[in-house]
Structures are given as structure tokens and as C-alpha cells.
Amino acid sequence: MESRQPASGKVYNRVMNITYRLGELYSGPGGLALGAKWAKFTPNGTTYSIAHAWATDYDKDTCETYRRNITPDNPKSVVCRDIRKLDFEELAEISEIDGLAFGFPCNDFSVVGEQKGIDGVYGPLYAYGVKALKLFRPKWFLAENVGGLRNSNDGTAFDTILDELEQAGYSITPHLYKFNLYGVPQARHRIIIVGFRKELGIKFRVPSPAPFADINVSSRNAIENPPIPPNAPNNEFTKQSESVVQRLRHIKPGENAFTADLPEHLRLNVKGAKISQIYKRLDPDKPAYTVTGSGGGGTHVYHWNEDRALTNRERARLQTFPDDFMFEGSKESVRKQIGMAVPPKGAKVIFDAILQTVAGQTYEAVSANITPVRRLLEDTAHYIVGDSNKA
């Protein structure tokens, strides 16, 4: 706490800083961390903010990116190890935490894949987030995953995860955020679960997208305004094969390899599902489609006018990373990091709302748009029983 004191000895202005220490599991390159760093709220002279405490991820390049951009002065606070081999006491020795963020791996929940859900290799990893909540008992947490989580294992996986988060002692608010409505130039839809310790008596409310309605979230604005500096990092162009260039010349903005009118020799010989993002050009006047971190030919996100895939710096702009945020590793490693990250500007919106919530301040909010399958069935059964009793 700081105070300024005039010659009379009377305090005429008092400033208090309240900082919440944030721990992260599955931290990625720092999308959530950067959003948390940007978040700040100052009502009545008291500043609420969030500071990095520790983070962990399994990928070497990802950890180096996080260290370089988020915590260059404290590299040892980033523990690079498979979480299944991580001793949580090691994190406890680094720092206690007030908040926890974890974007548990989405591979088994994504609609692009086998959707093994909680039975897959990555599906059970959410449990380490629950373990951390029980061990560290932070005041609040933020958990993130893909929208497909709702439907995995016929909805039972999502119910199980929510049950365990509640049983860990938290009042939770799950919501499917459409980040393009919050100032992010990308149609990226993600489930965010925010929880507060039950004994705090706090209920999180979903921040309204209304304040962001006038923001230009077009792909063109994101990539061209301002122009990317010539010396910007991670801005290398990919050399396109002649067949890709020829194919792109027949694809109009917003079209893909299956909706465009392609000559026979340029058509893709694909059986079964025709993924809409294959060789899809951006529509310059709309938000980008979802930037992904993996995939073979045709999945690299394509410029609306030039016959090429985007550079990693252009992808990073669609994810709202600033141009001075440097990603470590090979070009393909950087692509993966960018595609797997949470957009920092989207994360900031939620962290801002968390700070306003703990400060007891009101803000414009909307109703949560997710009702777990189990709860929906329970509510329906209660309604039917209620009607029967009235009859």
C-alpha cells in the first residue's frame, strides 16, 4: 500500500494495489498469461491486477516462448515437463497462487479427430487441473477447452469434468465464448469455465460482448492495419508448390477446395467428410476461420488475394498476439504454438471480468449459454414431477 502525505502530515490520497498470483498448467506459449498481464481494474483508488507465479508445459519450444515473452527475468518459474511426471510440490515451492488457469489438452474433444473424449490419451488430463485446485486451493480458476467438449462421450465427459470441479469446492460458470464477438478477428469458439471458491459467496457472470460491437474484426484489418513491419519475427513465407498455386488461383475469397469451381486435374480426391477449411481462402471482410495448430496440406490458412498460405506472424495477428511477441522453434513448431493458444485479447476480457467480480463491481453481463446434459435432464425431471404434484 502506498500513500502520499503533504507537509501537514495528513494523508490526502491513498493507493492500494491488490495483485493475484497466477499459476498455469498446460500454459502454451502464453496466450492466457498475456491476457492476464493486460487485465487491470482500478475502482476507487484500488488497482486489481494479476501477476505470473509459475507455469508448466511439456513442449520445449513452447516453454522457451513463454519464458522469453512472459517471464524473462524468472525463467525457472516455467517448469517444462510432462504433467504426468510432474511433482506438484515443486510448483508449491516456487510460489503459492491465488488463481489457476489451465487449458487442458483438447485433442480428444475436438470435432476434428476421433473424439475419444475422456477415454482418450489426452482426455483424462483435465484431472490434473482438479488435483491442482485441491492442493493449492486458489480463490478462482479459469479452465479452457474446445466447444466439442460438450458432446464428448454423449455429454457425459463434460458432466464429469464439471462435477469434479464443483466437488473440489468451486461455484462454476461454463460458457461457450465466440471470441469474434469480443474483438478477436477470428471465429474461434471455446468453452471457458470460471470458478470461485464456494465459501467466498461469489458467482461469476459472463461478460457481455456488447462493448466490443464496433471493433473491426475483419481479416484484412487484422493483417494489414498497421502493416506488418519488414523485420517482424516469425514472418517467413512458405514456398508453395506449383499445384497449390494453380489451385488457389481458382479459389475465391471465402471458398475452399470443395466449394470452388476447380478444373478436374486440380480437384482433391477425398472420400468421406470434406473439411471446409481445406485450401480455404480468408474472406477479407469477415473474421478468419479458426486458426489450427496442426494438419497437412491445405490446412495452413490462405490469403484472400495472394496465392499463398499465411505467415506465422499473420496467424499470430489473427490470434491477437502483438508483433513483438516472438515464438521460439521451427516454423512448424511456431505454427503449432499459435494454433493451440488462447487469443490474449479474448483472455483479457475474461480476466477483466474476474477482477471486477472479486472487487465486487458490476459490469454488463449475459446469461451463460451452457447447460450440461445431466443438469438439463434433472431440471426436466423436476419440472415433470412438479407438474404431477400440482395435478
C-alpha positions as CSV (number, residue, x, y, z in Angstrom):
1,M,0.0,0.0,0.0
2,E,1.3,3.4,-0.9
3,S,0.3,6.8,0.4
4,R,1.2,10.4,-0.4
5,Q,1.5,12.8,2.5
6,P,1.5,16.6,2.4
7,A,3.5,18.8,4.8
8,S,0.6,18.9,7.2
9,G,1.0,15.2,7.8
10,K,-2.5,14.4,6.6
11,V,-3.0,11.6,4.1
12,Y,-4.8,13.1,1.1
13,N,-4.5,10.3,-1.3
14,R,-4.1,6.6,-0.8
15,V,-3.5,3.9,-3.4
16,M,-3.7,0.2,-2.8
17,N,-2.5,-2.5,-5.1
18,I,-4.1,-5.9,-5.0
19,T,-2.3,-8.5,-7.1
20,Y,-3.4,-12.1,-7.7
21,R,-0.7,-14.6,-8.2
22,L,-1.5,-16.9,-11.2
23,G,-0.3,-20.4,-11.7
24,E,-0.8,-22.2,-15.1
25,L,-1.0,-25.8,-16.2
26,Y,-0.8,-26.6,-19.9
27,S,0.3,-22.9,-20.3
28,G,1.0,-23.0,-24.0
29,P,3.2,-20.1,-25.4
30,G,1.5,-17.5,-23.2
31,G,-1.9,-16.5,-24.6
32,L,-3.7,-16.8,-21.3
33,A,-0.7,-15.3,-19.5
34,L,-0.6,-12.3,-21.7
35,G,-4.3,-11.7,-21.4
36,A,-3.9,-11.9,-17.6
37,K,-1.0,-9.5,-17.7
38,W,-3.0,-7.0,-19.7
39,A,-6.0,-7.2,-17.3
40,K,-6.3,-4.4,-14.8
41,F,-9.1,-2.7,-12.8
42,T,-8.9,0.4,-10.7
43,P,-12.1,1.3,-8.8
44,N,-11.9,4.0,-6.0
45,G,-8.1,4.2,-6.0
46,T,-7.5,0.4,-5.6
47,T,-5.8,-1.3,-8.5
48,Y,-6.5,-5.0,-9.1
49,S,-4.2,-7.0,-11.3
50,I,-2.8,-10.4,-12.0
51,A,0.9,-11.5,-11.9
52,H,2.7,-14.6,-13.1
53,A,3.6,-17.1,-10.3
54,W,4.5,-20.2,-12.2
55,A,3.6,-22.2,-15.3
56,T,4.2,-25.6,-16.8
57,D,4.0,-27.2,-20.2
58,Y,5.6,-30.3,-21.8
59,D,6.9,-28.8,-25.1
60,K,10.4,-27.3,-25.1
61,D,9.8,-24.7,-27.8
62,T,6.5,-23.6,-26.1
63,C,8.3,-23.2,-22.7
64,E,11.0,-21.2,-24.3
65,T,8.5,-18.9,-26.0
66,Y,6.7,-18.4,-22.6
67,R,10.0,-17.6,-20.8
68,R,11.1,-15.2,-23.5
69,N,7.8,-13.2,-23.6
70,I,6.1,-13.6,-20.2
71,T,8.8,-14.2,-17.6
72,P,12.3,-13.4,-19.0
73,D,13.6,-12.4,-15.6
74,N,12.4,-15.6,-13.9
75,P,12.9,-18.5,-16.3
76,K,12.9,-21.1,-13.6
77,S,9.3,-20.3,-12.8
78,V,8.4,-22.2,-16.0
79,V,8.7,-25.9,-15.5
80,C,9.0,-27.8,-18.8
81,R,7.8,-31.4,-18.1
82,D,5.0,-33.8,-18.9
83,I,2.4,-33.2,-16.3
84,R,2.1,-36.9,-15.7
85,K,5.6,-36.8,-14.4
86,L,5.4,-33.5,-12.5
87,D,5.7,-33.2,-8.8
88,F,3.1,-30.5,-7.8
89,E,5.1,-29.9,-4.6
90,E,7.8,-28.5,-6.9
91,L,5.3,-25.8,-8.0
92,A,4.3,-25.1,-4.5
93,E,7.9,-24.4,-3.6
94,I,8.1,-21.7,-6.3
95,S,5.0,-19.8,-5.1
96,E,1.6,-20.0,-3.6
97,I,-1.2,-18.9,-6.0
98,D,-4.4,-17.0,-5.8
99,G,-5.7,-18.0,-9.3
100,L,-5.2,-21.0,-11.5
101,A,-5.5,-21.2,-15.3
102,F,-5.4,-24.5,-17.3
103,G,-6.3,-25.1,-20.9
104,F,-6.2,-28.8,-20.7
105,P,-5.4,-30.6,-24.0
106,C,-8.3,-30.6,-26.5
107,N,-7.1,-33.4,-28.9
108,D,-9.7,-35.9,-27.7
109,F,-12.5,-33.4,-27.6
110,S,-12.0,-31.6,-30.9
111,V,-14.5,-32.2,-33.7
112,V,-11.5,-32.7,-35.9
113,G,-10.3,-36.2,-34.8
114,E,-11.6,-39.4,-33.4
115,Q,-13.4,-37.7,-30.4
116,K,-12.4,-40.3,-27.9
117,G,-13.2,-37.8,-25.2
118,I,-12.4,-38.7,-21.6
119,D,-11.4,-42.2,-22.7
120,G,-8.6,-41.0,-25.0
121,V,-4.9,-40.4,-24.3
122,Y,-5.4,-36.7,-23.6
123,G,-8.9,-36.7,-22.3
124,P,-8.1,-37.6,-18.7
125,L,-5.5,-34.8,-18.3
126,Y,-8.2,-32.4,-17.0
127,A,-7.9,-34.3,-13.7
128,Y,-4.5,-32.7,-13.1
129,G,-6.3,-29.3,-13.0
130,V,-8.7,-30.7,-10.4
131,K,-5.7,-32.0,-8.5
132,A,-4.1,-28.6,-8.5
133,L,-7.3,-27.0,-7.3
134,K,-7.5,-29.3,-4.3
135,L,-3.8,-28.9,-3.5
136,F,-3.4,-25.1,-3.9
137,R,-7.0,-24.0,-3.2
138,P,-6.8,-20.8,-5.2
139,K,-9.6,-18.2,-4.9
140,W,-10.6,-18.7,-8.5
141,F,-9.7,-20.6,-11.7
142,L,-10.2,-20.4,-15.4
143,A,-10.3,-23.6,-17.5
144,E,-10.4,-23.6,-21.3
145,N,-11.2,-26.2,-24.0
146,V,-12.8,-26.6,-27.4
147,G,-16.6,-26.4,-28.0
148,G,-16.6,-30.2,-28.8
149,L,-16.1,-30.9,-25.1
150,R,-19.9,-30.6,-24.6
151,N,-20.6,-33.5,-26.9
152,S,-17.8,-35.9,-26.0
153,N,-18.9,-39.3,-24.8
154,D,-22.5,-38.2,-25.4
155,G,-22.1,-35.3,-23.0
156,T,-21.1,-37.4,-20.0
157,A,-17.4,-36.3,-20.2
158,F,-18.4,-32.7,-19.8
159,D,-20.7,-33.5,-16.9
160,T,-17.9,-35.5,-15.2
161,I,-15.5,-32.6,-15.5
162,L,-17.9,-30.1,-14.1
163,D,-18.9,-32.4,-11.2
164,E,-15.3,-32.8,-10.2
165,L,-14.6,-29.1,-10.4
166,E,-17.6,-28.4,-8.2
167,Q,-16.6,-31.2,-5.8
168,A,-13.2,-29.6,-5.5
169,G,-15.0,-26.7,-3.8
170,Y,-15.9,-24.3,-6.6
171,S,-19.0,-22.5,-7.8
172,I,-18.6,-22.7,-11.6
173,T,-19.9,-20.8,-14.7
174,P,-19.3,-22.6,-18.0
175,H,-19.9,-20.7,-21.2
176,L,-19.2,-21.0,-24.9
177,Y,-17.4,-17.8,-25.9
178,K,-17.4,-16.7,-29.5
179,F,-14.3,-14.7,-29.5
180,N,-15.1,-12.8,-32.7
181,L,-17.8,-11.1,-30.7
182,Y,-15.2,-9.9,-28.2
183,G,-12.8,-8.1,-30.6
184,V,-10.8,-11.1,-31.8
185,P,-10.6,-11.2,-35.7
186,Q,-11.3,-15.0,-35.8
187,A,-14.3,-17.2,-35.5
188,R,-12.8,-19.1,-32.6
189,H,-15.4,-20.7,-30.2
190,R,-14.1,-22.0,-26.9
191,I,-15.6,-23.3,-23.7
192,I,-14.3,-21.3,-20.7
193,I,-15.2,-22.4,-17.2
194,V,-14.7,-19.9,-14.4
195,G,-14.9,-20.9,-10.8
196,F,-14.8,-19.2,-7.4
197,R,-14.3,-20.9,-4.1
198,K,-17.8,-21.6,-2.7
199,E,-17.0,-20.1,0.7
200,L,-16.3,-16.7,-1.0
201,G,-20.0,-16.5,-1.9
202,I,-19.1,-15.1,-5.3
203,K,-20.9,-16.0,-8.6
204,F,-19.1,-15.2,-11.8
205,R,-21.2,-13.5,-14.6
206,V,-20.3,-13.9,-18.3
207,P,-19.1,-10.5,-19.7
208,S,-21.3,-9.1,-22.4
209,P,-19.9,-8.8,-25.9
210,A,-21.9,-5.5,-26.4
211,P,-18.9,-3.2,-25.6
212,F,-16.9,-4.8,-28.5
213,A,-19.6,-4.4,-31.1
214,D,-17.9,-1.6,-33.0
215,I,-14.5,-3.2,-33.3
216,N,-13.4,-4.1,-36.8
217,V,-12.7,-7.9,-36.6
218,S,-12.1,-8.4,-40.3
219,S,-9.1,-10.5,-41.5
220,R,-7.9,-7.6,-43.7
221,N,-7.9,-5.2,-40.8
222,A,-6.1,-7.6,-38.5
223,I,-3.3,-8.4,-41.0
224,E,-2.9,-5.0,-42.8
225,N,-3.7,-2.4,-40.2
226,P,-1.0,-1.5,-39.4
227,P,1.3,-3.2,-42.0
228,I,3.5,-5.9,-40.5
229,P,7.0,-4.5,-40.1
230,P,9.6,-5.9,-42.5
231,N,11.7,-7.1,-39.6
232,A,8.9,-8.7,-37.6
233,P,9.8,-12.1,-36.2
234,N,8.2,-15.3,-37.4
235,N,7.1,-13.8,-40.7
236,E,8.8,-16.2,-43.1
237,F,6.8,-17.1,-46.2
238,T,6.1,-20.7,-47.1
239,K,7.2,-21.8,-50.6
240,Q,4.1,-23.1,-52.3
241,S,4.2,-25.9,-54.9
242,E,3.0,-25.0,-58.4
243,S,-0.1,-27.3,-58.0
244,V,-1.1,-25.4,-54.8
245,V,-0.6,-22.0,-56.6
246,Q,-2.7,-23.2,-59.5
247,R,-5.4,-24.4,-57.2
248,L,-5.6,-21.2,-55.2
249,R,-5.9,-19.2,-58.4
250,H,-9.3,-20.8,-58.9
251,I,-10.5,-20.3,-55.3
252,K,-12.2,-17.1,-54.5
253,P,-12.2,-15.4,-51.1
254,G,-14.3,-17.4,-48.6
255,E,-14.2,-20.5,-50.8
256,N,-12.4,-23.8,-50.2
257,A,-11.2,-26.7,-52.4
258,F,-14.7,-28.3,-52.4
259,T,-16.9,-25.2,-52.9
260,A,-14.7,-23.6,-55.7
261,D,-15.1,-24.4,-59.3
262,L,-11.9,-26.3,-59.9
263,P,-10.7,-27.9,-63.1
264,E,-10.7,-31.7,-62.9
265,H,-6.9,-32.0,-62.5
266,L,-6.9,-29.7,-59.5
267,R,-9.7,-31.3,-57.6
268,L,-8.9,-33.2,-54.4
269,N,-9.5,-37.0,-54.4
270,V,-11.0,-37.1,-50.9
271,K,-13.6,-39.6,-49.8
272,G,-15.9,-39.1,-46.9
273,A,-16.0,-35.8,-45.0
274,K,-14.9,-32.8,-46.9
275,I,-13.4,-30.5,-44.3
276,S,-14.4,-26.9,-45.0
277,Q,-11.0,-25.4,-44.2
278,I,-9.0,-27.3,-46.8
279,Y,-7.4,-24.7,-49.1
280,K,-9.9,-22.1,-47.8
281,R,-9.1,-18.5,-48.6
282,L,-9.9,-15.9,-46.0
283,D,-12.8,-13.5,-46.6
284,P,-11.1,-10.2,-46.1
285,D,-14.3,-8.6,-44.8
286,K,-15.1,-11.2,-42.2
287,P,-13.2,-12.7,-39.2
288,A,-10.9,-15.5,-40.1
289,Y,-12.0,-19.1,-39.6
290,T,-10.3,-21.0,-36.8
291,V,-6.5,-21.0,-36.9
292,T,-5.4,-24.5,-36.1
293,G,-2.0,-25.8,-34.9
294,S,-1.7,-28.9,-37.0
295,G,-2.8,-30.6,-40.2
296,G,-1.3,-31.4,-43.6
297,G,-1.7,-29.9,-47.0
298,G,-4.4,-27.3,-47.3
299,T,-4.8,-26.5,-43.6
300,H,-2.4,-23.6,-43.3
301,V,-5.0,-20.7,-43.7
302,Y,-4.8,-18.9,-47.1
303,H,-4.6,-15.3,-48.0
304,W,-7.7,-13.8,-49.7
305,N,-5.8,-12.3,-52.6
306,E,-2.2,-13.7,-52.8
307,D,-1.7,-17.3,-53.8
308,R,-0.1,-18.4,-50.6
309,A,-0.6,-19.6,-47.0
310,L,-0.3,-17.0,-44.3
311,T,2.9,-16.5,-42.5
312,N,3.1,-17.3,-38.8
313,R,3.1,-13.6,-37.9
314,E,-0.1,-13.2,-39.9
315,R,-1.6,-16.1,-38.0
316,A,-0.4,-14.6,-34.7
317,R,-2.2,-11.4,-35.6
318,L,-5.4,-13.3,-36.1
319,Q,-4.8,-14.7,-32.6
320,T,-4.2,-11.1,-31.3
321,F,-0.5,-11.6,-30.3
322,P,1.4,-8.3,-30.7
323,D,4.2,-8.2,-33.3
324,D,6.9,-8.1,-30.7
325,F,5.8,-11.4,-29.2
326,M,8.5,-13.8,-30.6
327,F,7.8,-17.5,-30.9
328,E,10.7,-19.9,-30.5
329,G,11.4,-23.0,-32.6
330,S,11.0,-24.2,-36.2
331,K,8.3,-22.7,-38.5
332,E,6.1,-25.8,-37.9
333,S,6.6,-25.6,-34.2
334,V,5.6,-22.0,-34.2
335,R,2.5,-22.8,-36.2
336,K,1.5,-25.3,-33.6
337,Q,2.1,-22.9,-30.8
338,I,0.0,-20.2,-32.4
339,G,-2.8,-22.5,-33.3
340,M,-3.1,-24.1,-29.8
341,A,-3.0,-20.8,-28.0
342,V,-5.9,-18.8,-26.4
343,P,-6.2,-15.3,-28.1
344,P,-4.7,-12.9,-25.5
345,K,-7.4,-10.2,-26.2
346,G,-10.1,-12.7,-25.6
347,A,-8.5,-13.9,-22.4
348,K,-8.1,-10.3,-21.2
349,V,-11.9,-9.9,-21.4
350,I,-12.5,-12.8,-19.0
351,F,-9.7,-11.9,-16.6
352,D,-11.0,-8.3,-16.5
353,A,-14.4,-9.7,-15.5
354,I,-12.7,-11.9,-12.9
355,L,-11.0,-8.9,-11.3
356,Q,-14.2,-6.9,-11.4
357,T,-16.0,-9.8,-9.7
358,V,-13.5,-10.0,-6.8
359,A,-13.7,-6.3,-6.5
360,G,-17.5,-6.5,-6.0
361,Q,-18.1,-4.3,-9.1
362,T,-20.9,-4.7,-11.5
363,Y,-20.4,-4.9,-15.3
364,E,-22.5,-5.6,-18.3
365,A,-23.2,-9.4,-18.4
366,V,-25.1,-12.0,-20.3
367,S,-26.6,-15.4,-19.3
368,A,-24.3,-18.4,-19.5
369,N,-25.2,-20.4,-22.7
370,I,-24.3,-23.9,-21.5
371,T,-26.4,-26.3,-19.5
372,P,-24.7,-29.7,-19.0
373,V,-26.7,-32.7,-20.2
374,R,-27.1,-34.2,-16.8
375,R,-28.4,-30.9,-15.3
376,L,-30.8,-30.4,-18.2
377,L,-32.2,-33.9,-17.6
378,E,-32.5,-33.2,-13.8
379,D,-34.3,-29.9,-14.5
380,T,-36.7,-31.6,-16.9
381,A,-37.4,-34.4,-14.4
382,H,-38.0,-31.8,-11.7
383,Y,-40.4,-29.9,-13.9
384,I,-42.4,-33.1,-14.8
385,V,-42.6,-34.1,-11.1
386,G,-43.6,-30.6,-10.2
387,D,-46.4,-30.7,-12.7
388,S,-47.6,-34.1,-11.5
389,N,-47.6,-32.9,-7.9
390,K,-49.7,-29.9,-8.9
391,A,-52.2,-32.1,-10.7
